[in-house]
């Protein structure tokens, strides 16, 4: 599996050694605020096993090698030239440009290495930081699914974003 480098980050595939980090990330209420309910440890372990076996899913590490988040592309089974992107960062790593750097790298990887035609993202309308991040990268909001996602007993609008691979001209 590939390892991706940026100016300040290393994106490496998940291994069993990343379990405690993944558990702490997925049990952090601040991280999970816009993603989903905090699951019990057994359920998180199931998600983690899938992460370890999926190409295109990476741990985000800073220059010291410390895990600070995760990011990945899930290629669609129905449309194999499309993928959904998802990401999460520890609260102390947010606001430092790491998410932008990782998103740019994973999009380049998706279009260049995986030969994707489009990358999609799903964001709760209240997650303004994630919406800004996607729009900064060039994602366009293509759909609003009103009251489509329930989290903590409340319904949220779900925004669908899309970034298409611009064909190169000769």
CORBELFEN-V850993 format. One record per pair of residues at least 4 apart in sequence whose ideal C-beta (glycine too) atoms are under 7 Angstrom apart, sorted by the first residue. I is the first residue (numbers start at 0). J is the second residue. Records with the same first field share a line. If there is no record, write none. Layout:
I=J ; J
//
This chain:
0=12 ; 54
1=112
2=9 ; 10 ; 11
3=10 ; 57 ; 104 ; 108
4=9
5=100 ; 104
6=100
7=61 ; 62 ; 100
8=59 ; 60 ; 61 ; 97 ; 100 ; 101
9=60
10=57 ; 59 ; 70 ; 101 ; 104
11=57 ; 58 ; 60
12=57
13=17 ; 50 ; 51 ; 56 ; 58
14=51
15=51
17=21 ; 58 ; 66
18=22 ; 47
19=23
20=24 ; 66
21=25 ; 47 ; 50
22=26 ; 40 ; 43
23=27
24=30 ; 69 ; 87 ; 89
25=31 ; 38 ; 43
26=37
27=31
28=32 ; 37
29=90
30=87 ; 89 ; 90
31=35 ; 37
33=123 ; 125 ; 126 ; 129
34=87
35=150
36=150
38=42 ; 43
40=44
41=45
42=46
43=47
44=48
46=50
47=51
48=52
49=53
50=56
53=71
55=71 ; 72 ; 73 ; 74 ; 113
56=69 ; 71
57=69 ; 70 ; 71
58=66 ; 69
59=67 ; 68 ; 69 ; 70 ; 97 ; 101
60=64 ; 65 ; 66 ; 67
61=65 ; 67
67=88 ; 89 ; 92 ; 97
68=86 ; 87 ; 88 ; 89 ; 92 ; 97
69=86 ; 87
70=86 ; 101 ; 102 ; 105
71=85
72=82 ; 84 ; 105 ; 109 ; 113 ; 118
73=82 ; 83
74=79 ; 82 ; 113
75=79 ; 81 ; 82
80=114 ; 115 ; 116
81=115 ; 116 ; 117 ; 119
82=109 ; 115 ; 118
83=119 ; 120 ; 121
84=105 ; 118 ; 120
86=98 ; 101 ; 102
88=92 ; 93 ; 97 ; 98
92=97
96=100
97=101
98=102 ; 132
99=103 ; 132 ; 135
100=104
101=105
102=106 ; 132 ; 136
103=107 ; 136
104=108
105=109
106=110 ; 118 ; 136 ; 162
107=111
108=112 ; 113
109=113 ; 115 ; 118
110=115 ; 164
115=164
116=163 ; 164
117=161 ; 162 ; 163 ; 164
118=162
119=159 ; 160 ; 161
120=133 ; 138 ; 160
121=157 ; 159
122=126 ; 129 ; 130 ; 133 ; 158 ; 160
123=148 ; 155 ; 157
124=155 ; 156 ; 158
125=155
126=130
127=131
128=132
129=133
130=134 ; 158
131=135
132=136
133=138 ; 160
134=138
136=162
137=162
138=160 ; 161 ; 162
139=160 ; 161
140=158 ; 159 ; 160
141=159 ; 160 ; 161
142=159
143=156 ; 158
144=156 ; 157 ; 159
145=156
146=154 ; 156
147=156 ; 157
148=154 ; 155 ; 157
149=153 ; 154
150=155
//
